[in-house]
Amino acid sequence: MHTATQAPNVTVIRLEGHLNAANAEQVREQLTSAVAAQTAPMVVVDMEQTQSLDSAGLMALVSALKLAQRINIEFALCAVSPAIRIIFELTQLDRVFNMLESSAAVEATA
């Protein structure tokens, strides 16, 4: 489902496949654990390999974002496909999440 890599200033979590009700709780736990670990001042979720997202998956991302905000960790999404980005736009969560275009943008902010 995901892998985490660590750079000096950013933890990158790569989500793969479908982020839906079947695995949303597991993903939420993994994301919140990565944020709570506070090993870097920024956590980025790379969604380049994410094929689909439903409301349960969206709530897993929101949960991790809320935790990051509470403990002053920057939280961002990157490489969100147009098909998934529309979900963020329809729910107006594109205004809440920091959305970076690509992994190169992550490296530039790190």
C-alpha positions as CSV (number, residue, x, y, z in Angstrom):
1,M,0.0,0.0,0.0
2,H,2.6,2.5,0.9
3,T,6.3,3.0,1.5
4,A,8.0,5.7,3.5
5,T,11.3,7.3,2.7
6,Q,13.1,9.7,4.8
7,A,15.1,12.7,3.7
8,P,16.6,15.2,6.1
9,N,13.6,17.6,6.0
10,V,10.7,15.5,4.6
11,T,9.1,12.1,5.0
12,V,7.5,10.9,1.8
13,I,4.8,8.3,1.9
14,R,3.8,6.7,-1.4
15,L,0.3,5.4,-1.7
16,E,-0.4,2.8,-4.3
17,G,-3.5,1.3,-5.7
18,H,-7.0,2.1,-4.3
19,L,-7.5,4.1,-1.2
20,N,-11.0,3.1,-0.2
21,A,-13.2,1.7,2.6
22,A,-11.4,-1.7,2.4
23,N,-8.0,-0.2,3.5
24,A,-8.7,3.3,4.7
25,E,-8.3,2.5,8.4
26,Q,-5.0,0.9,7.8
27,V,-3.8,3.8,5.7
28,R,-5.0,6.3,8.3
29,E,-3.0,4.5,11.0
30,Q,0.1,4.5,8.9
31,L,-0.2,8.1,8.0
32,T,-0.9,9.3,11.5
33,S,2.0,7.2,12.8
34,A,4.3,8.8,10.3
35,V,3.1,12.3,11.3
36,A,3.2,11.5,15.0
37,A,6.8,10.2,14.7
38,Q,7.9,13.8,14.0
39,T,11.2,12.7,12.4
40,A,10.9,15.5,9.8
41,P,9.2,18.9,9.8
42,M,7.2,17.9,6.6
43,V,5.2,14.8,5.6
44,V,4.3,14.4,1.9
45,V,1.9,11.9,0.6
46,D,2.9,10.9,-3.0
47,M,-0.3,9.9,-4.8
48,E,1.2,9.3,-8.2
49,Q,0.4,5.5,-8.0
50,T,-3.0,6.0,-6.4
51,Q,-5.7,4.7,-8.7
52,S,-8.8,5.7,-6.9
53,L,-10.1,7.5,-3.8
54,D,-13.4,7.2,-2.0
55,S,-14.8,9.1,1.0
56,A,-13.2,6.7,3.5
57,G,-9.9,7.3,1.9
58,L,-10.4,11.0,1.9
59,M,-11.2,10.9,5.6
60,A,-7.9,9.0,6.2
61,L,-6.0,11.9,4.6
62,V,-8.0,14.5,6.5
63,S,-7.3,12.7,9.8
64,A,-3.5,12.8,9.1
65,L,-3.8,16.5,8.1
66,K,-5.6,17.4,11.3
67,L,-2.9,15.7,13.4
68,A,-0.2,17.4,11.5
69,Q,-1.8,20.8,12.0
70,R,-2.1,20.1,15.8
71,I,1.6,19.2,16.2
72,N,2.8,21.8,13.7
73,I,4.1,19.5,11.0
74,E,3.7,20.5,7.4
75,F,1.5,18.0,5.5
76,A,1.2,18.0,1.7
77,L,0.0,15.8,-1.2
78,C,1.9,15.5,-4.4
79,A,1.3,14.1,-7.9
80,V,-2.4,13.9,-7.5
81,S,-4.0,12.7,-10.8
82,P,-6.7,14.8,-12.4
83,A,-9.3,12.1,-11.7
84,I,-8.5,12.2,-8.0
85,R,-8.0,16.0,-7.9
86,I,-11.6,16.5,-8.9
87,I,-12.7,14.8,-5.7
88,F,-10.7,17.4,-3.7
89,E,-12.2,20.2,-5.8
90,L,-15.8,18.9,-5.4
91,T,-15.4,18.7,-1.6
92,Q,-13.4,22.0,-1.6
93,L,-10.6,20.2,0.2
94,D,-8.2,21.4,-2.5
95,R,-8.3,24.7,-0.4
96,V,-7.3,22.9,2.7
97,F,-4.5,20.6,1.5
98,N,-1.2,21.8,0.2
99,M,-1.1,20.1,-3.2
100,L,2.3,19.9,-4.9
101,E,2.5,19.0,-8.6
102,S,5.3,16.4,-8.5
103,S,8.0,14.8,-6.5
104,A,10.4,17.4,-8.0
105,A,8.3,20.0,-6.2
106,V,8.8,18.0,-3.0
107,E,12.5,18.1,-3.4
108,A,12.4,21.9,-4.0
109,T,10.5,22.5,-0.8
110,A,12.6,20.2,1.3
